Amino acid sequence: MPILGHKCWASTVCLIDDSENIIFHTYVKPTYPVTNYRYETTGIRPEYLRDAMPIKQVQKKIQDFLCNGEPMWKIRPKNGKARILVGHGLDRDLDSLQLEYPATMIRDTAKYPPLMKTSKLSNSLKYLTQAYLGYDIHTGIQDTYEDCVATMRLYTRMRSQVHKIEDYPLASDPQNRNNFASWRQSELERMSPDQMLEISRSDYYCWCLDSRDRA
C-alpha cells in the first residue's frame, strides 16, 4: 500500500512519499485577507501567494493522490490502491483544507499512543523528532518539507518495530472480547502475570501491522 506524508500550513502544502521524495509542494491562495504573514516563522512573503494555487485545485490534487484511482466510498485499509496518509496533527491540516479521509487510512503521530504524553495529550513534532530521531527541527524558519520528513521518519520507525504477530491482534477483535469479561473474574484471579499477558491485546492499531498488511 503506498504511503504519503503530508504537512499543511494555512498557505503551504507538502506531500512526500516514504522515500522522502516530494510529490506535491505548493503555496495556497488565501481565501481571506492575511493580516500577519509571520515571516520570521513561516518564511512566507505576500508576493509568494499572488499566483498561488486556489484551494479547490489543491484539494483535488491531494484527493487524487490519496485515493489513487479508488472512489472514496470504496477505500478499505487492506488490499486497496488508496494511500495511507501520514502526518502530525492531521485533524487541523485536513480541516484547513476542507478535506475528509477515512480514519482507517490515517497515521497521525500526534495521536499514536506510544508517541503521546498521556492518552489525551500529544507531544510536539519538535520534541518527538529530538527524542526519537536525535536531531532538531524548527530552529529558524519552519519548513513544511522538513516537517514532512520528520513525521515520515517517526512513522517508519514505529512501523519497523518487531512485535509478536497475533492472528487477532486488537482487543476489539470479536475473538478477544471475552478475554477479560467479568464472568471470568475468578479464573483471571488465578492466572499468573505471564498468562495474563498472553491473553492481553492492544486497544489501538499498532503501526507494525502496516508492514504485514503490505507484505
N, C-alpha and C positions, 0 to 999 in steps of 0.2 A: 504494500500500500504506500503510495507516495506521501511525502510529508512536506509541509510548508511551515516556515517560521514567519511570524507576522509581527510588525510593530507599527502603531499608528499614533501620531500626534494630531492636533487639530488641523495641521496644514501639511503634514508629511506622512506618506505611507511607504512601507518597505516590505517586500516579500522575498524570502530566500528559500533555497532547498536545503536538504540535510547535508549537503556538501559545502554549504555556506556561499553558494553562488547566487548572485542577485537575479531574481526573476522579474521583479517589478519594483520600481522605485520612482516616486513622483511627488511633486508638490500638489496640493489640493486647493482649488479655488475656494476661498471662504464664502459661506452663504450669508454672512452678516459682517458688518464692518469690524475690522480689527483695531482695537484701541491701544494695545501694547504688544509688540512683537517679541519682547523679552530676548533681544538679540544675544545678550551675554550668555543665555542658557540654550536657546534654540538655534542660534546661528542664522535665523531667517530674517531677510530684509523685505520691504514692501515690493521691490522690483521682482523678487523671486516668484511672487504669486500673481503677477499681472497676466501672464499667459499660462497659468497653472491649469491642470485638468479639472473639469467640472466633476462634482461629486457623483453624479449619476453615471458618468463614464468610468470613474474609479470603482464604483460598486459593481458594475457589470464585469470589469476586468478581474476583480478579486473573486467574484462569484464563479466566473468561468474557470479560473484557475483551480478553485476549491472543488467544484462539482466535477470537473474533468470529464464532461460529457454525460454525466448522470443527472436525471431530474432530481430536484431537492427531495421530493417525496419518496424517491426510491433509495436514497442513500442509506447504507447499512454499515455497521462497523467492521464486518468481515467480508472478504472476497468481493469487494466492490472496487470501482475505479476512483471514487471520490477520495480526496486527500485529507489526511489528518492535519489539523490546524494547531500549531504550537505558538504560544505567546505568554506574556506576563501581564495580568490584569486585562484579559480579553473582553470581559463584560463591558468595560469602559471603551475599549477600542471599537468593538462591534457596534456599540450604541452610538458612538460618534459618527460612524459610517452608515448607520441605519441599516445594518445587515443582520441576518439571522443565520445560524448554522447549527446542525444537530449537536447536542451536548455530548453524545457518544463519540463524536469525531474531534472533540476539543481536548487539548492537553495544556492546561494553564498552570505555569509554575508558581503563580500566586495562590493557587487553591489546592495544590497537591499536598496531602497531609504530611509526607516525610520532609517537605520543604517549608512547612508553616511553623510559626512560633507556638500557636495553640490551634485548637480546632476551629477558631473563628478569627484568628489574627495572622495576617500574611507578613512575610519578610519582604523587604525591598529587593529589587533586582540587583542593585548595587551591593547590598550585603551578601546575597546568595552567590554572586559572581566572585566576590572576595573569599567567602568561606569555602565554596565547593570547587572553584576553578583556579583560585590563587592569584588573581590579578584585579586591578582596579578599573572601573568604568566611571563615567560622569565626573571626570576630573577637570573638565572645562566645558566647552560647548557640547551638548548632548547630540549623539549621532544615532539615528534610527537603525542604521546598519549595524553599528556596534551593539546596540540593544538586541537586535535580531540574533546576532552571532552568539552572544552570551546566553540568551534564552534557549537557543537550539543546542548549545553545548551542555546546558543543565539537563535538558530533556534526554539527550543521547546518553549522558552519564547515568541518569536514573533508569533509562530503558535497558542499559547494558548490565545492570545488576543481575547476578545469578541467584535465583531462588529455586527451592524445590517446587516443581510444577505439579499441581494437583489437577485431577480431571474436572473438579468443580471448585475453583479457587475462591469464590466470593461467598460471604456469609449470606447474601441474598439469594444464592442459587437454591432451588427447591430442595435439592438433596441435603442441604446443610441447615435447613430452617429449624429442625428439632434438636440440633446438637446441644443446645443449652436451654431446652424447654423446661418450664417449671415442673412438669410432671416427672422429669428425670433428676430432680434435686438430690434425692438420696443416693442415686448412682453416681452423680457428679461429685458428691462429697467424699466418696471412697476412692476417687481417681487420684493418681499421682500428678505432679506438675507436668511431667513428660506426656502422660496420657491426655491431660487437658490440652496441651499444646498440639498434640496430634490431631485433635478434632476441631481446633480453632481455625477460623478462616478470616481473611481480610474483610473489613467493611468498606473498602474502597477499591477501585480498579487499579491494580499495580501496573505501571508502565512497562515492566519487563514482559508482560503478556503481548505487547505490540510486536516484539521480536518473534515470538512464537506464531502470532497470527499472520505475520508477513512471510514466514518461512515456507 
